[in-house]
Amino acid sequence: MEVRARDVIYLDNNATTQVAPEVFEAMVPFLTDLYGNPSSVYTFGSQVAKAVEAARERVAALIRCAPQEVIFTSCGTESDNTAIRSAIQTTGLSHIVTTRVEHSAVIRHCAALEKSGHAVTWLDVGPSGILDPAQVERAIRRDTAIVSVMAANNETGVLFPVEEIADICRARGVLFHTDAVQMPGRARIDLSLCRADFLSLSGHKFHAPKGIGALFVRRGVPFASQCLGGGQEKGRRAGTENTPAIAGLGRAAELAMEDAVEKHARMRRLRDRLETSILALIPGTRVNGDPSRRLPNTSNITFDRIEAESLLLELGRHGICASTGSACVGGSPKPSHVLTAMGLNSPAARGAVRFSLSDLTTEAEIDRTLGALPPLVKKLRAVLPPLP
Ligand SMILES: Cc1ncc(COP(=O)(O)O)c(C=O)c1O
């Protein structure tokens, strides 16, 4: 049976977000009347090209860069892959520095490069998920092509010192990429302060549709297109533009900037209420990740003597959507690579649930979640054998 949005409390906004009504409205003309190809010379096409450029300006305003530095891609994964591969090709160097807690879009790509003969330094994080910039400094070698460190972790929300890391890379003459997919709508990105060379975004994490992303490439940074074909995006990313999604991304960027400080503060207040109430109401619970250096919308909590997958299923039956970082491998849940890298043992990592709010989350939704959780945890602890 289909589950409808109005029946759901959606606390999984780091996985994806609802398309904002304003975003949907901005997209509709490009799915109906304005279907011209932006590369066409006649006005019916060139008016769409103008809308693509307007969207580019909005995305550039969100991250404080020049519009020409924004390339539209299909998703965050494509942006991550492109930045790393481009750096390897343009520098001719073969060493990569990254962390053990990146999203799989970076980890799996780097692991594949490692298999094909590239060298990768995998940086560890501390118990609270924090990365010390000095580790990056020590890891850079003469043959380092690129350093790739995320701006905010998708599982814990922990923020990384990307401004300092960018300065280190710049001083050492090494390219720096940051995966900022979890940042828009939750924390400020300012590329006039953070001197990264590449930065990845994904529309569906901030109320734009799925299937649209962006890659910032700083002016003057050598770039090798990874998608060859037509001359779209000034030859940097071939393929006819996804014009409805691009228009939607531009509108979502505008919305993310509107009343940003107030929206972030409200999310933080709701998240903190959810978190402190869970810790107070349910024994054997604790927060994973540095409590202060964190996105305002994310809370990752370990429930002792609980298999998170079971709790998620129970919550789902109550219409509450949350998630775990663990992936199912060969039928058994594998503990999250992020929590494992932070030193959690297997039962603690497998008992971790991520709650991630959006600016659309309401006080009443938090109340309902807090009403449902304690009895569910109690029930599961009563019936489940202790975790191995
Ligand atoms: C930190 C991070 N990077 C990259 C991605 C991949 O983005 P996309 O789903 O647009 O490919 C995600 C999605 O979960 C993410 O959280």
The ligand as an SDF file (V2000), in Angstrom:
LIG
                    3D

 16 16  0  0  0  0  0  0  0  0999 V2000
   27.5770   14.0090    1.8090 C   0  0  0  0  0  0  0  0  0  0  0  0
   26.9440   13.4830    0.5620 C   0  0  0  0  0  0  0  0  0  0  0  0
   27.6360   13.4810   -0.5900 N   0  0  0  0  0  0  0  0  0  0  0  0
   27.1200   13.0240   -1.7240 C   0  0  0  0  0  0  0  0  0  0  0  0
   25.8520   12.5170   -1.7840 C   0  0  0  0  0  0  0  0  0  0  0  0
   25.3230   12.0130   -3.0810 C   0  0  0  0  0  0  0  0  0  0  0  0
   24.4030   12.9270   -3.6240 O   0  0  0  0  0  0  0  0  0  0  0  0
   23.3810   12.4480   -4.7660 P   0  0  0  0  0  0  0  0  0  0  0  0
   22.3360   11.6330   -4.0920 O   0  0  0  0  0  0  0  0  0  0  0  0
   22.8330   13.7200   -5.3330 O   0  0  0  0  0  0  0  0  0  0  0  0
   24.1750   11.6940   -5.7610 O   0  0  0  0  0  0  0  0  0  0  0  0
   25.0850   12.4760   -0.6140 C   0  0  0  0  0  0  0  0  0  0  0  0
   23.7270   11.8750   -0.6150 C   0  0  0  0  0  0  0  0  0  0  0  0
   23.3050   11.2630    0.3330 O   0  0  0  0  0  0  0  0  0  0  0  0
   25.6390   12.9780    0.5850 C   0  0  0  0  0  0  0  0  0  0  0  0
   24.9560   12.9680    1.7330 O   0  0  0  0  0  0  0  0  0  0  0  0
  1  2  1  0
  2  3  1  0
  2 15  2  0
  3  4  2  0
  4  5  1  0
  5  6  1  0
  5 12  2  0
  6  7  1  0
  7  8  1  0
  8  9  2  0
  8 10  1  0
  8 11  1  0
 12 13  1  0
 12 15  1  0
 13 14  2  0
 15 16  1  0
M  END
$$$$
